[in-house]
Amino acid sequence: MPGRVTFNEHVAPILYENCASCHRPGEVAPFSLLSYEDAKAHAAEIGRETLARQMPPWLPEPGEFPLAGVRRLSDAQIETIQRWVKQGMAEGDSGARPTPQSFPGGWQLGTPDLVATTATPYVLEPQANDVYRNLVLRTTVPAARFIRAMEFRTNGAPIHHAVIRVDPTSASRRRDGQDGQGGFEGMSWNLVDPDGQFLGWAPGRGVIESPAGMAWRLDPGTDLVVEVHVIPGSATVSIAPTVGLHFSETAPTRTPVTVKMGSKLIDIPAGKSDYLVTDSWEVPFDLTLMSVYPHAHFLGKDMQVSATFPDGSVKTLLRIPRWDFHWQQDYRFVTPLALPRGTRLTMRYTFDNSAANPSNPNRPPARVQAGPRSIDEMAELGLQFLTASPADSATLLQLFVEREYRANIAMAEYRVQTDPENAENRAFLGGSLVQAERFGEAIPHLEAAVRLGDATASTQGDLGAALMALGRADAALGHFRRAAALAPTDEVMQFNLGTTLGALARTAEAEAAFRRALSLNPDYVDAHVNLGVSLLGRRRVDEALTHFARAADLRPDSARMQSNLGGALMAAGRPREALAAVRRALALEPAHAPALDNLRRLEAMGIR
């Protein structure tokens, strides 16, 4: 430890390496730390925040399994800053100061292949509270692309952190701007991580690169949805971040899988300072754990993730003793962890809903339950795995789909028990039962929701879906008509109406509904397929072929779409082209029954 600490010789190297990526002109931090004058002006704050380990922001404590991208000062670095402040903040010899890292004005990886931004910025007005907003960034790709890296730029806006997800539907697009501002409030449970990737940005993180050979897929019609946490100031600010996507020249060789543990049975009494939420899960076959993504809201206090191995040993995988919603991100292990079959993963989250919690959004504290808004609570743990085979990946995903269904039903049943005359609770339980294909149980709750005043398209659609699944198409039709009328810009509602009309042999009306769905979303694959099937049945072969070809273009890796195209080409009298499509289908899925049937028909025609 040096006797006399100076900025140029001792402090500048620490700040340049650990702080300057954000604390520089034009970036998200409120002040620069590139010059001696800047650092001296904020010396007391630097000393206070680094001593408390608030800066650089890094939540996990050191553990047995090292994490990548650690932003944590050593004890010696913190002591150096403390001594510099206490000794009077000397500048020292200017020749001893290192050159700050160069930050190019453009993109760090060069010009992206695709740049997406918001159609309408969100205008942040001066106010007391932080703001959480979902911004919709539409992408324009004519066919599927694979993304190897993503860069996030704040464009000078005071964005504290961001989580980027994808929406393959038009749901987020429809919500965008409904309240007169760019984006929408709340947190959507319908958004997904793309192809097993966690896309979370925080100041200082830099480029978000996929692991080698694990690029993620971006399909036509898919929107990026960026959930941003922004910090209001004294002036009005336009929030319009930009995302740059860098394509991969090759398809991924391996695809990770992301799943989510957690509990939705959250009901935290006002004043409760140690509310515990736990969840555990036993690994069904050998897995490799690549990263974890803990998530809670403002009341989160302490998080611990552990693994109990088959030999009985217990290892802590992640510990966050002081959770901070402002600095959430995923954490990737430097060396992926092998989890043998029978390993049990456990998460233990503690929540503080007392007045002593400075982050508590309710003053005085109020009861808080599970929900998507930032003033609700969540207890989730995202897990990113590599599996031994695609079959294991499919099994793993299905296990967690069923787990999610059970969690939704458990939460909904709890809420109906506590407030049975609440229409929203009844609709949620009915919809959750439909998702789990418990159609007969769902109908009474959905009908109760309507009786209690629910007038939403989603409840009508769920009623229609339950009735259709039970073979009651006539009864379902009225509900689908009402759903489509209530949500005229929702292509899914139009599609469901068309499917029901088709089942009732009302062909012209069905085709009209499919065309309305495609007018709302021209890349809606299932609408292309169903319309093509209907047209083919009426011997409008050329028109049908156009829709099958578009579906195959949109989903080139789908054996079903390629086989459908092959069948349509056969009907059009183009057997050689049909054979090529059928072979593409079988290359994707050798046991695909419709493609095998098409191949036999072609061989019977002498086409080989």
N, C-alpha and C positions, 0 to 999 in steps of 0.2 A: 504494500500500500504506500503510495507516494506521500512524502511529508506535506508538500504544498500542492494542492490540487488546482489545476487551471482548466479553463474551458477547452482551449485549443489542443492541449496534449492529452487530457484525460476524459473530459465530458463529451466533447464533440464526437469521438468515435462511438460512444454508447448511443447518443441520440441519432446519429446518421444511420446506424445499423438497425435500430429498433423502433425509431419513432418517425423518421423523415418520410416514410412512404405515405403517411397521412398528414403529418405536420409540415406541409409545404404549400406554396401558393396554388390556389385553384382546387385544392382537395377538401375532404370533408371535415378535417380538424379545424377548430376555430382560429388557430394561429400557426404560424410557421416556426420551425426550430432550426432553420438552416444557418442562421447568423448568430454571432455572439450577442448582438443587441437584442434579438428576439428571445434568445434563451435567458438572458439576464432579466428581461422584463417579466418573464413568467417563472423565474427561479423558485419562488416560494411554492407555487402550484406544482411545478415539476417535482420538487422535493416531497411535498405532501402526498401526491398521487402515486409516485413510485414506491414510497415507503409503505403505503397501505396496499400496494400491489393492485391498485385500480388501473394503473397504466404501466406498461402496455396491457390491453385487455386480454386476459387469458384465465378461464374459469377453473379448469381441472388442477388438482394438486398433483405433484410428481408421484408416479406410481411404478409398479413393477414392469408394466408394459408401456414402453415409450411411445409417445404420440408424435406425429409429423407436424411440422409448422409451429412448434411451440413459440409463443411470444411471452417469454418470462425472463426478467432480469435476474442475474445471479445476486447472491447476497453481497458479493464484493462490488458489483456495479452499483447497487443501491447505496452502499456505504460510500462509494466515491462521490455520488451525487450529493449525499448528505453533507460530506465534508466540504465540497465545493460551496454549497449554500452557506454553511456555517462560517467558512473562512473568508467570506466576502465576495465570492463570485468573480475571481480574477480571470482575466482574459488569457494571459500568457503569451508566449511567442507565436506570432501569426504563422511563422514558417513550420510550426509543428502541427498545425491543423490539417487533417486529412481532407481530401476532395470529396464532397458529397456524391453519393451515387447519382448517376445520370438518369433522369426520368424523361423519356421522349414524349413530345407533345402528342404523338399519335398512339396507335395501339401497340401494346407491348410485344405481340407476336406478328406484327405487320398487319396489313389491311385484311380485315375479316372477309370471309366469303359471303356472309350475310349480316347485315346490320338491321336491328329491329328497335323501334322506339314507340312511345305511346302516340296514338292518334290525337289525343287531347291531353295536355299536361294537367296535373293536379295543382291547383293554386293554393298554397299554404299561407293562411292568414296568421298574423300574430295572435297568440293565445297562450293560455297557461299550461295546457296539457300536451304531452307528446301525441303524435298522430300515427296511426297504423292504417295503411291504405294498400289496396290491391290494384295494380296498374296492369292493363292488358296490352301486350305487345303482339301484334299480328305478324305472322311470318308468311313469306311468299316463296314457296318452293313448288315447282311443277311436279316433282316426284320425290320419293323418299330420299333423304340425305342422312349421312352419319356424322355426328358432331364429336370431334376429338378434344376441343377446348372452347371455353367461353370466357369472355372478358366483360366485366360490368363497369360501366362508367357513370358516375353520379352527375356529371356535367355541372359540377359546382354546387349542387343542392345539398342541404344538410341531412343526408341519409345516414342513419346510424348503423343499420344492418338491413339485409335483404335476403329473402328466400325465393328462389326461382323454381316454379313448377310448370307443368304443362297441362293444357286442357284440350283434348282432342275433339270436344263437342263445341257447340256455340254458346254454352251456358254463361261463361264469363263474359263473352262478347256482348251478350244481351244485357247483362247487368252493368256493363261499362257505361258510365255517364248518366244513369237513370236519375241520380239526385242532382244533376246539373253540373257535376264536376267530373273530371277525368278519373276513371277507375271506379271502385266500389268499396264500401266498408265491410268489416267483418272478415272472417276467415272461412273459406270454402272447404268443406270436407270432400268435395268432388274432385279436387285437383290431385294430380299424381306426380311422383318423381319419375323422370324419364328413364326407362330401361335400367332400373336399379341404381340410379345415380342420385347422390345428395348434392344439390346445387345451392349452397348457402354462401353468401358474400358478407364479409365484415371488413371494416377498414384494416388495411395492411395485408389482407390475404392475397391479393394479386390475381393472376390468371387461375381459373378453375379448370384444371386439366383432368381428363379421364385417365385412369390407369392404362398402361400400354395394352393395346389390343382390345379395349373395352369402350370404344366410341358408342354414343347413344343415338338412337334413331329419331329423326324428325320427319313426320308425315305431313303431306299437304293438308291444309285446313287446320293445323294445330296452332293454338295460340300459346305464347309464353305468358305466364301470370306472375308478376313480381310483387311479392308482399314486402312493402318497405316500412321501416320505422323511421319517421322523420322528426326532427327537433325544431319546433317553432322558434323564431327569433323576434326581433323588434320590427322587421320589415316583411312585406309580402314577397314570397318566393315561388317561382314556378318549378314544379317537380316533374322532370321528364328524363329519367335515366335512359341509357342506351345499352343494349346488349349486342356484342359482336360474337358471331359464331364462326368457328373455323372447321371446315369440313375435313373428314378423313378420306383419303383416296381408296381405302379398303374397308370392307365391312368388318365388324368386330369378330375376333376369334373366340372370345368369351364374353358372356353377359352376366354381370352380377345381379343379385336379387335383393330388393329392399322389402322388408316387412316391418311390422310395427307392433310392439308389445304395449301394454298400458291398461288403464282402467277408466271407464266412464261413470262408475258409481262414485261420483264425487259430490259431496254435499257438506261444505265446510261451514260450521256455525260461526257467526260473528264473534270475534274475540278469541277464537281458538288459535293458539300459537304453535301447536305441534301435531297437526292433522297428518296422519300417515296414509299413504296410498302405496300398495304393493302389487306386483304381478310377477309370476314366474312361468317358465316354459321349458319343457324338456326337449332337447335336440333329438329328432327322430332318426337321423343318420349323420354320418360324418360331414361336417361343414367347416368352412374357413371363414372366420369373421374378419372383415376388412376394416369396417368403421362403425361408429355408433353416433346417433344424433339424439341427445336428450332434449325434451321439450316440455316446458310448463309456462305459465304466464306470470303475472306480477306477484302472486302469493308463494311461488316456489321458494324454498329455503335451503334445503340440503338434498343432494342426489347421490345415490350409490348404486353401482351396477356390479354384480359379482357373478362368478361362475363356480358351481360345485361340480367337480369332475367325477367320473365314475369311480375313481379310487378314493373318493371322500374328501380330497383336498379342496379348499375353498380359496379362490383368488379374487381380489378386487380388480376389476377391469377399468373402472372409471369412478372417480370421487370428485364431486363438486361441493365443497363445504359451504360456499356462499353463491347460490344461484343468482343470476342477474339476467332478466328477460332481454335487456338491451344488447347483450353480447353473445347471444346464442349462435351456435354453429355446429357442424359435424366434426367429429374427431377421428382421424384415420390413424391406425396403428402403423408404426414404422415397419414392423414385421407382422403380417397377418397371423391371426391366432387360430391354431387347429383346435376345433372343438369336436371330440369324438362323440359318437352316438351315446346318449344317456347323460350327457352334460346338462345340468340345469342352470339356466340363466335367471337371475332374480334382479328386479329393480325395486328400490325403496326410496320414495320421494316424500319429503316432509314439507308441509305448507304452513305459512304463518299468516293468519287472518286477523291479527291483532293490530291495535293502534301503534304498537312499537315497530311494525314493519314500515319503513319509510317509503316503500314502493306500493303499499296498499292503495288502490285507486279509490276506495270508499272511505270517506271521513264523515261520520264514524263508521267503523267496520260493519259490513252487511253480510248476510248469508250469500255464499257463492257456490254455484253448481257447475257441472261440466257443460261446456258449450264452445262454439267457435269464435265468439267475440273476445277481444283482449281482456274485457272485464269479467268474463267467465274464467273457468280454469280448465286445464288439460294436464294429463299425466301420461306422457308418451315416451317411448324409446324406439327410435328408428334403428334398424340393424341391417347392415349391408353384408351379404354373404356371397361366397363363391361355392357352387355345388360341384359334385363329381360328374353330373350329367344333366342334359336338358330335362330328362324325366324327373330327376330330383328337384330341379327348379320348379317345374309345374306342380309337383306334389306340395312343395313348400308354400308356394303362392296359394294353392287351394286351401291348405290348412289354415292360413292366416285370413283368407276370405271368410271361411266358416267361423273363425275366432271373432272377426269383426262383426259378423252377423249376430253372434251370441252376445257380444258386448252391447250392441245397439239395442237388442231386445231386452236385455237385463236393465239398461238405463231407462228404456221406455216403459217397461212394466213398473219399475220403481216410481216413475213420475205419475203413471195412471193410478197406482195405488194411493199416492199422496194427494192427487187432485183428479178424480175420475171425470169430472164435468168440464175439464179443460180440452177444448177442441184440438189445440196444437199437440197436446200429449197423446190424444187418441190417434191423430193422423200419423204421428211419428211411430207409434207402436204398430199401427196397421201397415205403414210403408216398410218398416223393418221386417215384419213377418212376410210381406211379399218378397222382399229381397232374399229371404231364407227359404222361399218356395213353400211356405206354410199358408197357402192361399185361403183355405177354409177358415182358419183362425183369424186371418187378416180382415175379412169382410165385415164382421160385426163392429170392429173398432173403426174402420173407415166410414161405415154408415153412421156410427155414433158421432164421428167428427163432423160429418155433413149436417147431421141433426143439430149439433151444437153451434153451427154457424160457419164452419169451414167452407170457404168458397174458392179454394185454390185449384189450379189446373193439376198440380201434382197429386192431390188426393183423388180427384176424378180419374186421373190416369192410373193410379194404383188400383182403384176399384175396377176399372176396365181390365187391367192386366190380370187381377185375381179371377175375375169372371171368365176371361178368355182361357186361362189355364185350366179352369174347371169345365171347359167345353160349352160355356154359355155365351156364345158370340152375340146372339140377339140382345141379351141383357147388357153385354159389355159395350155395344155400339153407342148407346146413349151417353154413357160416361165418357167415351173417347171423343164424341162430338162436342160435349161440354168442355172437355179439356182443351181441344183444339180451338174452340171459340174463346176460351179464357186466355190462351197463350198463342195468339195467331202467328207470332214470330218464332215459335219454338218448333224446329224441324222434327224433333223426336215425337211431339204430339201429333203432327201431321202424318208422320210415318206410321205410328201406331193406329191411327184412324184408317189409313190406307190398308194396312195389314188386316184389320178386322173386316173392312168392306170386301176385301178380296176373299176372305174366308166365307163370306156370305154370298159369294158369286156376284157381287155388284161391281163388275169389272171397271166400267167407265168411271164410276165414282172413286174407286180405289186408285186408278191411274192418275186421276186429277189430284188426289191427296199426295201421291208420291211426287208428282211434278211440283206441287207447292213446297214439299220438303226440300227438293233439289233447288228450287228458286231461292230458298233461305240459306242452303248450304250445298253448293254445287259439288262438293267433295264427299258427300254423305254416301258411303259405299253401299250400305244395305238398301238404301232407297234406289240406287242404280240397279242393284241385283233384283229387287222385287219388281221394279218397273220392267226390267228386261224380261223376267219370267212371265209377267202378265202379257207383254207385247208378243213374246214368242208363242204363247198359247193362242193368240189371235192371229198368228201367222204373219205378223209384221216383223219379219226376220231382220231386215236391214236396220230398222230402228232399234230393235232389241239388241242387235250386235253392238251398236254404238255404246249402249249402257254397260254391257258386259265387258267391252274393251276398256272403258273408263275405269270400271271397278278393278280390273286386272292391273291397269297402270298405277292406280292408287295403292294397291296392295300386292306388289310384285312377289312378295314372299309367302303369299297365301295359296296353298294347293287348291283350296275351294274356288278361289277366284279364277285361277288358271284353268281348272277343269270346267267351270261354267263357260268360260270363253271358248274352250274346245268344243263343248256341246253346241254353242251358238254357231260356231264356224261350220260344224257339220251340217246344221240345219240350213246354213246359207250356201251349201254346196261347195265348200272350200276345205276338202278333207286334208290336204297337205298342211295347210296352216293349222287346222284342228289338231293334227298329230303333234306338231311342234308345241302347241299349248298344253296338250295332255302330257307330253314328256316333261315339260317344265313342272307341271303339277306333281308328277311322280318323282322327279328329282328332289322336290321339296318334301314330299311325304310318300314314300314308296308304297305304303299300304292304304292310300286314300281310295276308298271304295268307289266313289263316283268316277274318279279318273281311270281306275282299272276297268270299270264298265265301259267307259268311252273308248278305251284302248281296244277292248274286245270287239266293240262295234266297228271300229276302224279296220281292225285286222280282218273281220268278216267281209269288209268291202274290198279287201286286197291292198289296203294302205298300210305299209310297213316302213 
